[in-house]
Amino acid sequence: MDGLAALKAKYLTAVADAAGEAALEEVRLSALGKKGEISLKMRDLGQMDPSQRQAAGATLNALKDEIDAALRARKAALGDAALNERLRTEWLDVTLPARPRRIGTIHPVSQVMEELTAIFADMGFAVAEGPQVESDWYNFDALNIPPEHPARQEHDTFFLHRDPGDNRPPHVLRTHTSPVQIRAMAAQGAPIRVIAPGRVYRMDMDQTHTPMFHQVEGLAIDRDISMANLKWTLEEFCRAFFEVPSVELRFRASHFPFTEPSAEVDIRCSWEGGQLKIGQGDKWMEILGSGMVHPKVLTAAGVDPAKWQGFAFGMGIDRIAMLKYGIPDLRAFFESDLRWLRHYGFAALDMPDLAGGLSS
């Protein structure tokens, strides 16, 4: 059988020159496929006499085995080259420090609570806590809220059910965290400086109100505290919380049963381009209520109003979170949407501090 030496040289050269597995497969089909050159020569063996068939068959089988071995070796070499290139491009220095991974997400309300706690702690305020189910004495009477006040009606307050003949005092879901101030003064006395963050409940529901929301109230009692101390405290809080170099507050006379005098507090801001900017512009926005603690409130808490005086203030945590982080709808805070939480949430291990920046 003529031409086997040339056929061998042809395919061994093609195998060696194959640049990839696809090209190598084409060489295999050309040589050893059903219609390959060597396969067609194997079919011609049936037309030979026995002596010729034996000699030619042995030669063709040897050629087939040699080309098949060359194909396998080249395929292994191409695989090794591809692996080496992948290892080179995907090289990893195992001595490098681990990449930080985000473990969980902190809700904006929790984040803001941590932020304001850090700010007020820097000014010497401790955190006080109290029950969310309160007697109406702590929630209303001790705070100088008269029986005829609208807040004491069922259309504003969640009253707990009482069975007929139950003579225990009425209990409510607290409508503010002011009862915590009464409990703190009764337990600690004066002087005292505390903030009381937590959940509160009122019967209201729209884009800017929910039946349950979060509030923080502050209280400072000492012998010579005045409205000037209140103004400085609120200015320092707003400057630190909104992370701006300066703020301007405006106090407007108001009325709260538990403070006298009382004032609503507005902050100077701008809404240019639909973006809120604190501390600049010609607009004013109400952010909280405040005033000097009413003497009757001090008396109810066991503090002598002839010797002690102080200020109190309260603000909605959800509201200031919306203002700072551009959250448009209060109801989204409570919808348990993980996509919203991933967008507005904060890394679990990033604790706010004044030196490093509250929201950095």
N, C-alpha and C positions, 0 to 999 in steps of 0.2 A: 504494500500500500504506500503510494508515493505522497510526498508533501507533508508528512507528519512532523518532520524537524522544523519546517517553516511555520506550521500551525502552532507547534509548541512555543517557538520563539515569539510569535505574534501575541499569543494570549498571556504569556508570562510578562511580556512588556506592558500589555494593557492593564494587567493586574497591578503591576508596580506603579503605573502612572495614574491609577484611579484616585481622584482627589477626595472622594467621599463615598459613603455607603450606597448612595443612589447610583453613582457611576460604576461602582463595583458590582452591583446587582445587574446592570446592563451587560457587563463583561461575562458574568456567570450565565446569563440567559443565552448570549451569543455562542458560548462554547458548549455548555452542558444542558441547556434547556431542551424541551421536546423537539424544537426545530433548530437547535444549535448545530454547529459544524461537526463537532465530535460525535454528537448523538446521531446525526445522519450517517456518518461513516460506520457507526456501530450497526446500523440497519443493513449496510451493504455486506455484512459478514455472511448473511444467509445465501448470497449468490455465489459464494466461493466454495471450492472443493474442500474436503475436511482438512487436508494438510495446510493449505493456505489460511483457512479460517482459524486454525489453532495458533499459528504464528501471528497473524494480524490481530486476533482478539487479545492476545497477551500484550502486544504493543499498544493497542488502543486503551486497554484497561490501565496500563502503567501511565499513559499520557493523561487519562482522565483523573487518576488519583493524584498525579503531580499538580495538575491545574487546580483541582479541588483543595489540595493542601495549601497552594499559594493563595487561593481565595480566602481560606480561613485565617491564614497568617496575616494577610493584608487587612482583613476585617478587624482582627484583634488589635493590630497596630493603629488603625484609624480610631477604634474605641479608646485606646490608651491615650492617644493624642487629644481626643475630645475631652476626656476626663482631666488631663493635665491642664488644658486651657481653661476648663471650668474652675478647677482649683485655683488657678492663677488669678482669674477675674473675681472669684468669690472668696478670696483670701480674708481670713478673719484673725485679728490679733486677740487671742484669748486672754491676754494680760490686761486689756483695756477694762476700765470700770463698766459695770452693767448699765444699760440704758434705762432711764427711769420709766416706769409703767404707771399709768393712771389707774389707781385702785379705787373704784367707787367715785361718786360725785356728790358734793355737798350742795344742798338746796340753798338758793339765794337767801331765804329767810334765816337759815342757820348761819350762813356766812355773815349776814348783817348783824345778827346777834353777837357773834364773836367780835366783829369790828367795833361795835359800840361798847362792848364790855372792855375791850382793850383801851379804848379812848377814855372812858370814865374811870377805869382802874388807874390810869396815869394821873387822874385828878383826885385820887383818894377815895373813890366810891367803891363800896363792896356790893356784891350781888345778893339780893334777898329773894326768897321764893315763898309761895303760899299755895293753898289749895285752890283748885279751879271751881269746886262747889263750895259756895260761901253762904253763911247765914245773912239774912237781909240786914242784920245789925252792922256787920263788918262792911257789907257792900254799900249800904245806904246811910243808916243812922249815924254811925261813927264818923261819916264823912259829911255830916251836916246837910244831908239830902232829905228834905221834908217829905212826909207821907203823900202829899198831893203832887209831888214832882212827876212830870210825864215819864221819866225814866223808870219809875216804879210801877208802871202799868204793864199789863201782859202783852200789849202790842209792841213793846220795846224790849222786854226782858224775858228770858226763859226761866220760869218758875218750876221747881220740882213738884211733882204730884204729892199730895198729902191725903191720907185716908181720912174719912169722916171721924171726928173725935180726936184726931192727932193734935195734941197741944204743944208740940215742939215748935220752936220759931221757924218761920218760913225759910227755905233755902233756895238759892238761885245759882245758875251758871254765872260766874262773875262777869260783870259788864265792863270792868276795867281792872287794872292791877293795883289800884289805889288801896284795896284792903290789905295788900302786902305791906304797905307803908304803916298802916295802923298796927299790924302784928309786929313789925320790926321795932317800932317805937315802944310798944307795950313790953316787948321782951328785952330790949337793950337800953331804952331810955335815951337821954340826950347827954352829950352831942352825938349826932349820927349822920352818916352820909351813905346812902344806898341807892341802887337802881333796882327796879323790879321788872324784868322782861318776862313775857309769857303769853299764853293764849287767853283771849277774852271772847265773849259771846254776846251778840245782839241780833235782834230779829230784823235783818236788812239784807237785801240781795240785789245787786246790779253790777255794772261794769267796774265800779269803784268801791263796792261794799260786798261783804260776804257775812253769813251768820257767825262764822268763826274767823277771827283774824288775830294778829299779833301786835302787842303794844309794849312799850317800855315807859316806865315812869321813874322819875328821879326825885329824891328827897334829901335836903340838907338842913339840919337843925343845929343851931349854936346860939351863942349869946348876942352876937352883933351882926348877923347875916342880913343883908339888904337886897333890894332889887338890882343894885349894881353888881353884886356877886352873881345873881341869876343871869344877868345880861352877859357877863364875862364867860360864865360856864357854857352858855348856849352858843356864843360866838366861837369859842374854842372847839366845841364839839362839831359844829357845822364846818369849820375850816378843816379839821382833821378828817371828818367823815367824807366830805366831798372832795378832799385832797386838792384844795385850792389855796393860794397864798393868803387871801383875805376874803371876808364876807361882810355883808351889811345887813343887819336885822332891823326890823321895824316892829315896835310893840304897839298894839291897839287895845284900848280898854275893852274889857269883856266882863262876863260874869260866870263864875263857877261856884257852886255852893261851898266847896272845900278850900277855896283860896280867897283872900281879900287883902290888897287889890288883886284883880285877875287881868290877864292880858293874852290875847292871841298874838302869835309871833309870825311875821312874814319875813321872807328872805328875798333879797334882790336877785333877779335872774334875767336871762334873755332867752327868747325862743326863735332866734334867727335861723332860717332854713329848716325849721321844725326840730332843731336840736336844742336841748336844754343846756344852758351854761350858767352855773352858779357864780355869784359874786360880781356880775357885770350886767349891763343892760339897763332898761328903764321899766321893767316889769317887777311885780311883787307877787309872791306865792306863799300862801299860808302853809306852815309845816307843823305847828304844834300849839298847845295851850299851856299856860304857866301862871304863876302868881305866888304871893306870900301865903303860907299855910294859915288857914283860919284858926283863931284861938279855940273855937269849939272843937276842932279836929284834934288839936294838941291835948285838950282836956280829956277827950274821949280815949286817947291813947295813953293817958297817965302822965303827960308832960305838962309842967306848969307854964302857962303862956305868959305869966308875969316875969319869968326868968329866961325863957327860951323863945326863939323865933327862927323862921327859916323859909325856904322856898321849895316849891314842887313844880314839876312839869311832866307832860306826857305827850307821846307822839306814836303814830302808827308805824310799826316796823315794816309792814308790807308796803306802805306808801313811800317811805324813804328809800326802800329797795328799788321800787319802780322808778323813782326819780334818778337814782344814781346809775342804775344799770339799763335804763331805757326799756323797761318792760311795759307794754301798752295795756294789758288787761289783767286786772287783779285775779280774775277767776282762774287763770292759767296756773296760779300758784298751787291749786288744790285739785288739778285734773289728773295727776299721776301719769303724765305723758313723758316717757323716757327721752323722746327726741327733744322736747322742750328742756328737760333737765340737763341733757348733754350739751345743749347750746348755751344755757344760762348758768349752769352749775360750776362749781369750783373744785379743784383738786383736793382730795381728802386730807393730804398731809401738809397743805400750805396754810399754816396758821397765821392770821393777820397780826401784825405788830406795827407800832408807830415808826420804828426805826427803818424797817424794811419796806414800808408802804403797805397800806391795808389790803389793797386789791392787786398787788403786783404778782 
